Amino acid sequence: MAVDDGALASARETPEVERYDFGRSTTLSREHTRMLEVAFETFSRQWGSRLSARVHSRAHASLEQLSLLTYDDYARTLPTTTTMVVYALPESDERIVIQIPLSLAIEWIMQMLGGRVDASPDERPLTPIEQALVRGLMGDGGDALTTALDGLLPAGISISSIQHSPLFAQVAGPNDLVIVARLSLRSSGSTSDVTVMLPASVVLDAFAVGGAEAADEAAPGLVRSHIERTPIELALRLAPRPVLPREILDLAVGDLLTFPHSADRPLELTVDGVPIAAAAVGASGARLACVITATTPDSDSPEEQQ
């Protein structure tokens, strides 16, 4: 029998272990990660459709990766010169960034003006007129992002500036946590890497508020569920009779006690001494049972309170 040494070696390979960064212990929960993935997949589809209509060329975007980084780590992954469209949040100092390659921004400008892209244009800072065209184009991207994230971002975000240097753009503090979505954007026959940066504080606060509201809405149901699963004792009793302590102390075997309960009157089914129904004595096989003949109306019901 021949043994494949390569197969044995691959079987012995140690699985890749991701190092835990104790300096940045905050992480996204699996539930929140999945919600953001779905939101960015929706954003990718909507943004691709809007780009196709504006630049007169088929555009398709797809989510590749979602991660939680510091802004400094995020900025170091970007090209030295790029196009960072910075969005301002209403009544907040936090900023959102959609970053696209500078060459791709110039291609879009040429296509919007009716030109043809025969080769990759030289990367250079955008002129004021070109920046105005990019602002008009990327406004749709901000609208699509707000819609796709569905309440995680406040309505009314607007473009505040366009930056070209990630290391010098004052978008966030170096150690501020940001959520980064990396997209693959296919446009004009080429594929480019695009990133979307969200301030983690804004998104996590929105998750916390949403979770608190969901918990408040679920609280009555949880209380009812706990009550329904709590064991209680049922008792079937005759009409009570007041007695003197002397009668109880003098009880002996064979004594006969009478109760003011007629033979044809139903017994009371009680929970912790509170009547909840009337019942007649019956049998279930070899065991005694009771047959419910009437239920006791809720004394606290609105009709009775009125």
C-alpha positions as CSV (number, residue, x, y, z in Angstrom):
1,M,0.0,0.0,0.0
2,A,1.4,3.4,-1.0
3,V,1.2,6.3,1.4
4,D,1.0,9.9,0.2
5,D,3.6,11.7,2.4
6,G,2.1,15.1,1.2
7,A,-1.4,14.1,2.5
8,L,0.1,13.1,5.8
9,A,2.0,16.3,6.1
10,S,-1.0,18.4,5.3
11,A,-3.1,16.4,7.9
12,R,-0.5,17.2,10.6
13,E,-0.5,20.9,9.8
14,T,-1.4,23.1,12.7
15,P,-4.6,25.1,12.0
16,E,-4.0,28.9,11.7
17,V,-4.6,30.6,15.0
18,E,-5.7,34.2,15.1
19,R,-3.8,36.2,17.8
20,Y,-6.0,38.0,20.3
21,D,-5.1,41.7,20.7
22,F,-5.4,42.6,24.3
23,G,-4.7,46.2,23.5
24,R,-8.0,46.3,21.5
25,S,-10.3,44.0,23.4
26,T,-13.5,45.4,22.0
27,T,-15.0,43.1,19.4
28,L,-18.2,42.7,17.5
29,S,-20.5,40.0,18.5
30,R,-21.4,37.3,16.0
31,E,-25.0,38.6,15.8
32,H,-23.9,42.2,15.2
33,T,-21.3,41.1,12.7
34,R,-23.9,39.2,10.7
35,M,-26.3,42.2,10.8
36,L,-23.6,44.4,9.4
37,E,-22.6,41.9,6.7
38,V,-26.2,41.8,5.5
39,A,-26.4,45.6,5.6
40,F,-23.2,46.0,3.6
41,E,-24.3,43.4,1.1
42,T,-27.5,45.4,0.6
43,F,-25.5,48.6,0.3
44,S,-23.2,47.0,-2.3
45,R,-26.2,46.1,-4.5
46,Q,-27.9,49.5,-4.2
47,W,-24.7,51.5,-4.7
48,G,-23.7,49.4,-7.7
49,S,-27.1,50.1,-9.4
50,R,-26.8,53.8,-8.7
51,L,-23.2,54.0,-10.0
52,S,-24.3,52.2,-13.2
53,A,-26.9,54.8,-13.9
54,R,-24.6,57.8,-13.1
55,V,-21.3,56.8,-14.8
56,H,-23.0,55.1,-17.8
57,S,-21.1,51.9,-17.2
58,R,-22.0,48.7,-15.5
59,A,-20.8,48.7,-11.9
60,H,-21.0,45.8,-9.4
61,A,-19.9,45.8,-5.8
62,S,-19.6,42.9,-3.3
63,L,-18.5,42.7,0.3
64,E,-15.2,41.0,0.9
65,Q,-14.4,41.6,4.6
66,L,-15.7,43.3,7.7
67,S,-13.4,44.1,10.6
68,L,-13.0,46.3,13.7
69,L,-9.8,48.3,13.7
70,T,-8.2,51.5,15.1
71,Y,-8.2,54.4,12.7
72,D,-4.4,54.3,12.5
73,D,-4.5,50.6,11.5
74,Y,-7.1,51.3,8.9
75,A,-5.2,54.3,7.4
76,R,-2.0,52.3,7.1
77,T,-3.8,49.8,4.8
78,L,-4.8,52.5,2.3
79,P,-2.6,53.8,-0.6
80,T,-0.5,56.9,0.1
81,T,-2.7,58.9,-2.3
82,T,-6.3,58.0,-2.7
83,T,-9.8,59.5,-2.7
84,M,-11.5,59.7,0.7
85,V,-15.0,61.0,0.6
86,V,-15.7,62.2,4.2
87,Y,-19.3,62.4,5.4
88,A,-20.4,64.4,8.4
89,L,-23.0,63.1,10.8
90,P,-25.6,65.7,12.0
91,E,-24.9,67.1,15.4
92,S,-21.8,64.9,15.8
93,D,-18.0,65.2,15.4
94,E,-17.8,61.6,14.1
95,R,-17.1,61.0,10.4
96,I,-17.8,58.3,7.8
97,V,-15.5,57.6,4.9
98,I,-16.0,55.9,1.6
99,Q,-12.5,55.4,0.1
100,I,-12.0,54.7,-3.6
101,P,-8.8,54.7,-5.7
102,L,-7.9,58.0,-7.2
103,S,-7.7,56.5,-10.7
104,L,-11.2,55.1,-10.4
105,A,-12.6,58.6,-9.4
106,I,-10.9,60.1,-12.5
107,E,-12.4,57.4,-14.7
108,W,-15.9,58.1,-13.4
109,I,-15.4,61.8,-14.1
110,M,-14.4,61.1,-17.6
111,Q,-17.3,58.8,-18.2
112,M,-19.8,61.3,-16.7
113,L,-18.5,63.9,-19.1
114,G,-18.9,61.6,-22.1
115,G,-15.3,60.6,-22.5
116,R,-13.9,57.1,-23.0
117,V,-11.3,55.5,-20.8
118,D,-8.7,53.8,-23.0
119,A,-6.0,53.4,-20.3
120,S,-5.7,53.9,-16.6
121,P,-5.4,57.6,-15.9
122,D,-2.5,59.1,-14.0
123,E,-3.2,59.5,-10.3
124,R,-3.3,63.2,-9.3
125,P,-5.3,65.3,-6.8
126,L,-8.7,66.3,-8.1
127,T,-9.3,69.8,-9.2
128,P,-12.2,71.8,-7.6
129,I,-14.5,71.1,-10.6
130,E,-13.7,67.4,-10.4
131,Q,-14.3,67.4,-6.7
132,A,-17.7,68.9,-7.3
133,L,-18.5,66.1,-9.7
134,V,-17.4,63.5,-7.3
135,R,-19.5,65.1,-4.5
136,G,-22.6,64.9,-6.7
137,L,-21.8,61.2,-7.6
138,M,-20.9,60.1,-4.0
139,G,-24.0,61.7,-2.5
140,D,-25.9,58.7,-3.8
141,G,-23.4,56.5,-1.9
142,G,-24.2,58.2,1.4
143,D,-27.9,57.9,0.8
144,A,-27.6,54.2,-0.1
145,L,-25.4,53.6,3.0
146,T,-27.9,55.2,5.4
147,T,-30.8,53.2,3.9
148,A,-28.9,49.9,4.0
149,L,-27.8,50.3,7.6
150,D,-31.5,50.9,8.5
151,G,-31.3,53.0,11.7
152,L,-27.7,52.4,12.7
153,L,-26.8,55.8,11.2
154,P,-28.7,59.0,11.7
155,A,-30.5,60.4,8.7
156,G,-29.1,63.5,7.0
157,I,-25.4,62.6,6.6
158,S,-23.7,64.9,4.1
159,I,-20.3,65.1,2.4
160,S,-18.0,67.5,4.4
161,S,-14.7,67.1,2.4
162,I,-12.7,65.1,0.0
163,Q,-9.2,64.1,1.2
164,H,-6.3,62.5,-0.6
165,S,-3.9,61.5,2.2
166,P,-5.2,58.9,4.7
167,L,-2.4,59.7,7.2
168,F,-3.0,63.4,7.2
169,A,-6.8,63.4,7.0
170,Q,-8.2,64.4,10.4
171,V,-11.1,62.0,10.3
172,A,-10.7,60.3,13.7
173,G,-8.1,59.8,16.5
174,P,-5.3,57.3,15.9
175,N,-6.7,54.9,18.5
176,D,-10.4,55.4,17.8
177,L,-12.2,52.2,16.9
178,V,-13.7,52.1,13.4
179,I,-15.7,49.5,11.5
180,V,-14.2,48.8,8.1
181,A,-16.0,47.1,5.2
182,R,-13.8,46.1,2.3
183,L,-15.6,45.9,-1.0
184,S,-14.6,44.6,-4.4
185,L,-15.9,47.0,-7.1
186,R,-15.9,46.1,-10.7
187,S,-16.4,49.0,-13.0
188,S,-15.2,49.8,-16.6
189,G,-13.8,46.3,-17.0
190,S,-11.5,46.5,-14.0
191,T,-11.8,45.6,-10.4
192,S,-10.8,48.0,-7.6
193,D,-10.7,47.8,-3.8
194,V,-13.0,50.1,-2.0
195,T,-13.4,50.6,1.7
196,V,-16.2,52.0,3.9
197,M,-15.3,53.3,7.4
198,L,-17.9,53.8,10.1
199,P,-17.2,55.2,13.6
200,A,-17.6,52.2,15.9
201,S,-19.0,54.3,18.7
202,V,-22.0,55.4,16.7
203,V,-22.8,51.9,15.4
204,L,-22.3,50.2,18.8
205,D,-24.5,52.8,20.5
206,A,-27.2,52.2,18.0
207,F,-26.9,48.4,18.6
208,A,-27.2,49.1,22.4
209,V,-30.2,51.2,22.0
210,G,-31.9,48.8,19.7
211,G,-31.1,45.9,22.1
212,A,-32.5,47.8,25.1
213,E,-35.7,48.6,23.1
214,A,-36.0,45.0,22.1
215,A,-35.5,43.9,25.7
216,D,-38.2,46.3,26.9
217,E,-40.6,45.0,24.3
218,A,-39.8,41.4,25.2
219,A,-40.0,41.9,28.9
220,P,-43.8,41.3,29.3
221,G,-43.5,38.2,27.3
222,L,-40.6,36.9,29.4
223,V,-42.5,37.6,32.6
224,R,-45.6,35.8,31.3
225,S,-43.4,32.9,30.2
226,H,-41.8,32.6,33.6
227,I,-45.2,32.7,35.3
228,E,-46.6,30.1,33.0
229,R,-43.7,27.7,33.8
230,T,-43.8,28.2,37.6
231,P,-45.3,25.2,39.4
232,I,-48.4,26.0,41.6
233,E,-50.6,23.9,43.9
234,L,-54.3,23.4,43.2
235,A,-56.7,22.6,46.0
236,L,-60.3,21.4,45.9
237,R,-62.2,22.6,49.0
238,L,-65.6,22.6,50.6
239,A,-67.2,25.8,51.8
240,P,-65.2,26.9,54.9
241,R,-66.6,26.7,58.4
242,P,-65.5,28.8,61.4
243,V,-64.6,26.8,64.5
244,L,-63.3,27.5,68.0
245,P,-59.8,26.6,69.0
246,R,-61.2,24.2,71.6
247,E,-62.8,22.1,68.9
248,I,-59.5,21.7,67.1
249,L,-57.6,20.9,70.3
250,D,-60.2,18.2,71.2
251,L,-60.2,16.5,67.9
252,A,-60.0,12.7,68.1
253,V,-60.2,9.8,65.7
254,G,-63.8,9.1,64.8
255,D,-65.1,12.6,65.4
256,L,-67.7,13.8,62.8
257,L,-67.3,17.4,61.5
258,T,-70.1,19.0,59.5
259,F,-69.6,21.7,56.9
260,P,-72.1,24.2,55.5
261,H,-71.8,22.7,52.0
262,S,-74.8,21.0,50.4
263,A,-74.3,17.7,48.6
264,D,-75.3,19.2,45.2
265,R,-73.2,22.3,45.5
266,P,-69.9,22.3,43.4
267,L,-66.6,22.4,45.2
268,E,-64.2,25.3,44.9
269,L,-60.9,24.9,42.9
270,T,-58.4,27.3,44.5
271,V,-54.8,28.5,44.0
272,D,-53.2,29.7,47.2
273,G,-56.6,30.1,48.7
274,V,-58.0,32.1,45.8
275,P,-61.0,30.5,44.0
276,I,-60.5,30.2,40.3
277,A,-63.2,27.7,39.3
278,A,-66.1,25.5,40.5
279,A,-65.8,21.8,40.1
280,A,-67.7,18.5,40.7
281,V,-66.0,15.4,42.1
282,G,-65.3,12.8,39.4
283,A,-62.8,10.0,38.7
284,S,-60.1,9.3,36.2
285,G,-59.4,5.6,36.2
286,A,-58.4,4.6,39.7
287,R,-57.7,8.3,40.7
288,L,-60.1,10.9,42.0
289,A,-60.5,13.9,39.7
290,C,-62.6,17.0,39.4
291,V,-64.7,18.2,36.5
292,I,-64.7,22.0,36.0
293,T,-68.3,23.3,35.9
294,A,-67.6,27.0,35.9
295,T,-64.7,29.5,36.0
296,T,-64.5,32.4,38.4
297,P,-64.4,35.8,36.6
298,D,-61.3,37.9,37.2
299,S,-62.2,40.3,40.0
300,D,-59.6,42.8,38.7
301,S,-61.1,43.0,35.2
302,P,-61.9,46.5,33.8
303,E,-65.6,45.6,33.5
304,E,-65.9,44.8,37.2
305,Q,-63.8,47.8,38.2
306,Q,-66.2,50.0,36.4
